């Protein structure tokens, strides 16, 4: 599903999830190949605080990567890596990164990721304080482990938890501000 309300070809959009007020929009986006938590709001202040880079809020992702991720790759991700943004080299901020020892309990992906019998996959948890276009994918590729599946599982204190694809949960102003900004 595209993280937008406007139709684009034959791809599913947020409009198919139900009736939202006309001034509701997604805060931040997930690319068409990514999954997970997305905040929809009509609160302009919330939008500003989540999208303005000066606020550096945390976003946590689970990335299934091609190959058995190494401690050296995790260390590089923690220190920050150089990726390309808008055609130029960009040094990412240090991230929190760790290899997961077990596969996370996520719903099956539709369509499933490519499977190659001779190459293992592994899972990495990454927490970033910035949000460049396709940043996680670029970061894992830069350390030699391209992302096969990417799921955003948290934005600050808001957790994906056991939510299923297409599920919508309403959070009221006080609660969302408390979870996001303490």
ABEGO torsion letter per residue (X at the ends): XBBBABBBEABBBAAAAEBBBAABBBBEBBBAABBEBBBBBABAAAAAAAABAAAGBBBBBBBBBBEBBBAAAAAAAAAEBBBBBGGBBBBBBBBBBBBBABBBBBBBBOBBBBBBAABBBBBBBBBBABBBBGAAAAAAAAAGBBBABBBBABBEABBAEABBBGBBBBBBAAAAAAAAAX
